[in-house]
Amino acid sequence: MNQLLQLTTFAILFTIVLSVPITGDHSKKQFEDECKQAKNYLTSAIKQYEDNVYVQTFGKVLIDGINRLEKRTDEVIKNTTDEAKKQEAINFGYESCERAYLFIKDIEDKLKQ
């Protein structure tokens, strides 16, 4: 039983590591474009699936989260002098917006099946 738990834990951690994209640094413009693309896609999905409570709920929560992420990332960029911290905030924001977009796209793909 202990080995099964260890193997399961390893499999979960391995999956998490593989799911984290290995990307280079992103520019502030790329971050802004990715967030805009995610919000546009989410807004479109909300309109298209107005009768689906999951798309409505997840879409609205993700849009709210992206708006807060953009605001906080801008605050870090303005208030931090450490360039590494600024870049870290931009990369985190970019990847978070990308994941929000992919999440709702995955839900939409499942609904089409």
C-alpha positions as CSV (number, residue, x, y, z in Angstrom):
1,M,0.0,0.0,0.0
2,N,2.8,2.4,0.9
3,Q,4.5,1.8,-2.5
4,L,1.2,2.5,-4.3
5,L,0.9,5.8,-2.5
6,Q,4.5,6.7,-3.4
7,L,3.9,5.8,-7.0
8,T,0.7,7.8,-7.1
9,T,2.4,10.8,-5.5
10,F,5.3,10.5,-8.0
11,A,2.9,10.3,-11.0
12,I,1.0,13.4,-9.8
13,L,4.2,15.4,-9.3
14,F,5.6,14.2,-12.6
15,T,2.4,15.3,-14.4
16,I,2.5,18.7,-12.7
17,V,6.1,19.2,-13.7
18,L,5.4,18.2,-17.3
19,S,2.4,20.6,-17.4
20,V,4.5,23.6,-16.5
21,P,5.6,25.2,-19.7
22,I,9.3,25.8,-20.2
23,T,9.3,29.2,-21.8
24,G,11.6,32.1,-22.1
25,D,11.0,35.6,-20.9
26,H,7.9,37.4,-22.2
27,S,7.6,41.1,-22.9
28,K,5.0,43.3,-21.3
29,K,3.3,43.6,-24.7
30,Q,3.1,39.8,-25.0
31,F,1.6,39.7,-21.5
32,E,-1.0,42.3,-22.4
33,D,-1.8,40.6,-25.7
34,E,-2.2,37.2,-24.1
35,C,-4.6,38.6,-21.4
36,K,-6.6,40.4,-24.1
37,Q,-6.8,37.2,-26.2
38,A,-7.9,35.2,-23.1
39,K,-10.6,37.8,-22.1
40,N,-11.9,38.0,-25.7
41,Y,-12.2,34.3,-26.0
42,L,-13.8,34.0,-22.6
43,T,-16.3,36.7,-23.4
44,S,-17.1,35.0,-26.7
45,A,-17.6,31.6,-24.9
46,I,-19.9,33.2,-22.3
47,K,-22.1,34.7,-25.1
48,Q,-22.0,31.4,-27.2
49,Y,-22.9,29.2,-24.2
50,E,-25.3,31.4,-22.4
51,D,-27.3,28.4,-21.2
52,N,-24.3,26.5,-19.8
53,V,-23.8,27.3,-16.1
54,Y,-20.2,26.0,-16.1
55,V,-19.0,28.2,-19.0
56,Q,-20.9,31.2,-17.5
57,T,-19.4,30.6,-14.0
58,F,-15.8,29.7,-15.0
59,G,-15.7,32.4,-17.7
60,K,-16.8,35.2,-15.4
61,V,-14.5,34.1,-12.6
62,L,-11.5,33.8,-15.0
63,I,-12.2,37.2,-16.5
64,D,-12.3,38.7,-13.0
65,G,-9.1,36.9,-12.2
66,I,-7.3,38.2,-15.3
67,N,-8.4,41.7,-14.5
68,R,-6.9,41.5,-11.0
69,L,-3.8,39.8,-12.4
70,E,-3.3,42.6,-14.9
71,K,-3.7,45.2,-12.1
72,R,-1.3,43.5,-9.7
73,T,1.3,42.9,-12.4
74,D,1.2,46.6,-13.4
75,E,1.6,47.5,-9.7
76,V,4.7,45.3,-9.4
77,I,6.2,46.8,-12.6
78,K,5.6,50.3,-11.4
79,N,6.7,49.8,-7.8
80,T,9.7,47.5,-8.2
81,T,13.2,48.5,-9.2
82,D,14.5,45.0,-9.4
83,E,14.3,44.0,-13.1
84,A,14.3,40.3,-12.3
85,K,11.2,40.7,-10.1
86,K,9.5,42.7,-12.9
87,Q,10.3,40.0,-15.4
88,E,9.1,37.3,-13.0
89,A,5.8,39.1,-12.6
90,I,5.4,39.5,-16.4
91,N,6.2,35.8,-17.0
92,F,3.8,34.7,-14.3
93,G,1.0,36.9,-15.7
94,Y,1.6,35.7,-19.2
95,E,1.5,32.1,-18.3
96,S,-1.6,32.6,-16.0
97,C,-3.5,34.2,-18.9
98,E,-2.4,31.5,-21.2
99,R,-3.7,28.8,-18.8
100,A,-7.0,30.6,-18.3
101,Y,-7.5,30.6,-22.1
102,L,-6.6,27.0,-22.5
103,F,-8.8,26.0,-19.6
104,I,-12.0,27.5,-21.0
105,K,-11.0,26.3,-24.5
106,D,-10.7,22.8,-23.1
107,I,-14.2,23.1,-21.6
108,E,-15.6,24.3,-24.9
109,D,-13.9,21.4,-26.7
110,K,-15.5,19.0,-24.3
111,L,-18.9,20.6,-24.8
112,K,-18.6,20.2,-28.6
113,Q,-18.1,16.4,-28.3
